[in-house]
């Protein structure tokens, strides 16, 4: 068979992820409709921008009106600095004290919530003469990291007395933004702290993507937006009125057919023969599998689009390959099967697996080449 390539995309594999940067710009415009005038935005690009490519997307995110970036670790911040991303960067997660100095030397803000952090900051200042930039993390109910609210005022005032630290902000994380009552409890704990300290000149951020869309929290001046950047929706609280932004999914997943063959009635396909042909079938193989981030539990449960026709995936998804039943479709080796795009949301996969879209986009960054488009 003669191979054909339907696109001008040139990768070293016949499977790839496409990221639509135009959709990213669109999403930020939509999100900003929910943000009051004068309130800043922090774009969360941790986990390599949820699998979309932080270094590639950061310039567009910043150019579209986002004020600073949030990462999970110092290494993620350093990757952005190496790529000449000069915006403010905050490490949202816990930072090991032995690694703090690399953040300070590269102008990366860190989260602090223990006396050990403060001691390390003092030692770094003594060695380098550079004041670490910090945001204080409060634990208002997530029970993950942070200063408990009953100790929050005391800790904040202690940090404010540290002449070796540049305090930039205070923040917390909503544990269940999709639950109104629990969120109100966290709002009350947040207010009990920030209402009792001098917050002049500080960035105050409590609202995540769901919070930004669904709640009005006057006692904060920055919003953190994550999954919505990438065109996907979080869960929303029932009974709360809000304007849902018109988001467009950035990510598409595509693969070219590398083999087409016939399977006789009664023959099985792939490991364990979880699919048995009920009649003569035409099977197409693509070089895409669970090592690329497509969960094996999706086997026999998803479809792809081939030349405008939905075709079922059949047999167990293997490490590097999967098969589709293309019986009755005019196709040849080299034709593209699309598993995800704007019209085939990754939420469909998440619903099948009873998980969240965040997890699945992160998986797709393992070894698939990315192609950036508009």
Buried (B, 14 or more C-beta within 10 A) or exposed (E): EEEEEEEEBEEEEBBBBBBBBEBBBBBBEBBBEBBEEEBBBBBBBBBBBBBBBBBBBBBBBBEBBBBBBBBBBBEBBBBBBEEEBEBBBBBBBBBEBEBBBBBBEBBBBBBBBBEEBBEBBBBBBEEEEBBBBBBBBBBBBBEEBBBBBEBBBEBBEBBBEBEBBBBBBBBBBBBBBBBBEBBEBBBEBBBBBBEEBEBEEBBBBBBBBBBBBBBEBEEBBBBBBBBBBBBBBBEBBEEEEBEEBEBBBBBBBBBBBBEBEEBEEEBBBBEEEBBBBEEEBBBBBBBBBBBBBBBBBBBBBBBBBBBEEEBBBBBBBBEBBBBBBBBEBEBEBBBBBBBBBEEBBBBBBBEEBEEBBBBBBBBBBEEBEBBBEE
